[in-house]
Amino acid sequence: MASASPLSDAGPAPFLTLDLDWAPEHVLEDTRQLLEEAGLPVTIFVTHTSPAVAKLASLPGCEVGVHPNFLSGGAEEAVLARLLASFPGAVGVRCHALFYHSRLLPLFHRTGVRYFSNDLMFLHEALAPYYDWSGLVRLPIYWEDDVHCQYFDGAFEVDSLCLERPGLQIFNFHPVHLYLNTTSMDDYQAAKPALADPEAARACRRVGPGIRSLFLAFTRGVAGRSMGTLGQLAERYRAAHAFAGHTARRFAGTDPVPGVP
């Protein structure tokens, strides 16, 4: 298992993450096998509990964050509370569909969230952790598989990931795209009705270049590098950089905050 080290200001610092997005059990089991073979630290953002999710979370070097769906129509506090109750060790959040608004920040602080990885800065150079105005550590996403399919329109060479580009590189994959070896979002939409049936889903898998082949090339490309989980990264950042404001203390407390209902 690759070890964690402080983020370098000069060289690339890759991190592997996955958004589970309610994937079926057989799809998650396929992802578990891929991760076990890769042997890399990983942060998984969970949407639900299941035996396959538990197996994923128990992999060596795996850290759990939560992936709340604030578009579901439920009360935001209840949506987050249910996930955190199921995964009490989770200290990181990435919202489903990357949906976010600033009034979520007090809720995150009150519930003990330590970092927020929600900002997609696709293939940007020199990314780094930072504090937002609330005192939450923000960890921008460097790359995401579904965006790659749309951005590159059929190109799946590992060179497109720019693994040598300096700065923080948080890669985000989805089990369903790993399973299908997605080449376009049309692949996913066509397969979606069949995904719950293992036999029907297998018939939808693609061979050749796609997200799965790119994932395998990625794991080979980062083999031997110092890596870690997003929680480890956030805590190293906190240890090295003090937050100068008072917002985090106020948001985590019980006193009313002016301007925040």
N, C-alpha and C positions, 0 to 999 in steps of 0.2 A: 504494500500500500504506500503510495507516495505521501510524503510528509508535508506539513504546512510550514511556510516561512513568511516573514513580513513582505508586504507588497513592495516591489522595487519601483522606484520612480522612473527608471530608465527602461528596463526590459519588460517583456510581456509576462503577465500573471494570469494564467488560465484557471477558471473555476467551472465545474460541471454542475448544472442544475436541471431538474425536470419538473414540469407541471403535470400532475396525474390526470386532471380533468375527467374524473369519473370513468376511467377506462375499465373495460371488462376484465375479469379475473385472468383469463387466458392471455390477454394482451399484457397485463402487468407481470405475469409469470415470465413471458418472453423478455420483457425489459429487465427483470431480475437476473435472468441468465446472462444477458448482455453485460450488465454491470459487474456481475461476479467474474466474468471472463476479463473485463477491462481492468479490474482491481484499482479503480481510481476513487478518491474521495468524492462524494456527491451530496448535494442538498436537494431533497425532494419536497415539493410543495403539494401538500395533500388536500384532497377535496372530500374524503369520506373514509370510513373505516371498513376493512374487509380482511380476510385471511391473507390475500395477496399483498395488500398494503403493509400488513404487519411483517411479512417476510422481507419486503423491500426495506422497511425501516430497520430491520435487524441486521442488514448487511454491515460488515466492518467498514468503518469510515463513512457511514451514511448519517446525515443529519436531517431532521424534519422541520420544515416550516409549514405554514398554513396558506391555503389558496381559497379565501372566501369569495363567494359569488354575491356581490352586493347588487347585482342586476336582477336577482331572483324575486324581488318584491317583498322579502322579509325585512324585519327591523334589523338594521345594520349591527347593532350591539348584540342581538340574539344570534345572528348568523356567525359572528366572530366568536362569541362565547361558546357556542356548540362545538366548533372546531377546536378551540383551545382546551375545552374540557376533555375532548377525546384524545388530544395530543398535548398533555400538560408540559412537556419539555420544549415545545416549540417557542422560539423567541423571534422568528422572522416571518414576514408577510409578503406575499405577492398576490395581488388581486386578480381574480379571473377576468380575462379580456383586458387586463391592465387598467381597469376602470378605477378612478380615484378622484376624490375631491378633498379639499383642505380640511373640512370639518371632521374628517376621519382621524386626524392627527391626535386630538385629545383622547379619543377612544383607544387608539394604539398605546398611548402612554399609560392610560389607566389600567390597561390589561397586561402590561409588562412586555410589550413588543420592544425589541432592541434594535431591529433594523428593518428596512423596507426596500425591497428590490423590485421596482415597478416601472422604472423609466427605461424604455428601449432607445438606445443610441446606436443604431445599427452600423457596425463596422467603424465606429468613430475611434480615432487615435487618442492616446494619452488619457483615457478615462481613469477615474480614481474615486475612492469613497469620499463622502463629504457629509457634513451635518446640514440638515435643512433648518429653517428658522425655528422649528419646534424642538430641536435637539435630538431628532431621530437620525440615525446613521442611514444614509441612502447609498445603495449599491447599484449603480446603473448597469443594465443588461447590454452586453456588446453584440450579441447575435441570437437569433431565434429561428427555429427550423421552418415554421410556416411562412415567415417573412422571406426567408431565403428562397423558397419555392416561387414566390411572386416577384421578388427582386431580380433573380438571375434567370428565370424562365427556362429551366431545363439544364442548367450547368451545375454539376455537383463535384467539381474538382476540389481537393483539399486546399489548393492554393488560394481559392476564393475566400477562405477563412482568415487569411493574413495572420497566421499564428505567430509570426515574428514581429508584428506591429507592437510598439511599446504601449504600456499602460494596462489597466485592468481589463480582463476579457472574461466576462461571465457569459457562458454558453447555455442556452435554454432549449431543451428538447422536450417532445411530448411522446409518451409511450405509443399512442396510436399511429403517429407518423413513423416511428421506429419499426413498428410491427408491419405496417403496410408498405414500407419503403416508398413513402409518398414522393411523387415527382411534381405534382401540382395540386392545388386545392380542389380541382375537379375530381382527382383520385379519391380524396377524402370524402367529398360529398356523395360520390357514387357508392362508396363502401359503407357509409354511415348506417344505412338500414340493416346491413348484414353483420355488423360488428359484434352483436351480442351472441351470435351463433358461431361457435368455434369453427365448424366445418365450412359454413358459408363465408366466414371472414378469411379463412385460409385461401379461398379461391380468389380473393381480392388483392392478395399480396403481389407486388411487382418484383421482377428480377431486373438486374442491371443497375445503373447509377440511380441513386435516389437518396432520401434522408438516412436510411439504414446504412448504405454503403459509405455515406459521408461521415456518419457517426463512427464507424469502424476506422476510417482514415483519420478522424480526429483523435481517437484514443491512441492510435499509433503515433500520431504527430506530437502528442504531449507526454508520451511515455518517458519516465525518468525525470520529468520536471517536478519541482516542489509545488505541491498543490494542497488544498485544504477545503474546508466548508465555508459557507458564507457567514455563519455564526462566528467561526474562528477569525475570519477576516474583520468582521465588525468589531469584535472585542480587541483585536490588535490595534485597530484604528482608534478606538476609544482610549486605549492605554497610552497612545502616542500623541493624542490631540485632545485637549480639554475643550469642552463646549463653553463658550463665553457668556451665553445668555441665561436667562432665568425661566424660559418658557417650559423646558422639560419638567422642572420641579413643579411649576404651577399646574401643568396639564396632568401630571401624575397624582396631584393632590385632590382633595375633595372640595376646596373652596371654589366658588364660581369664578370664571375667568371673564373679564370684561370683553364684550364683543363676540363671545362664543356661547350660543344658547345650549 
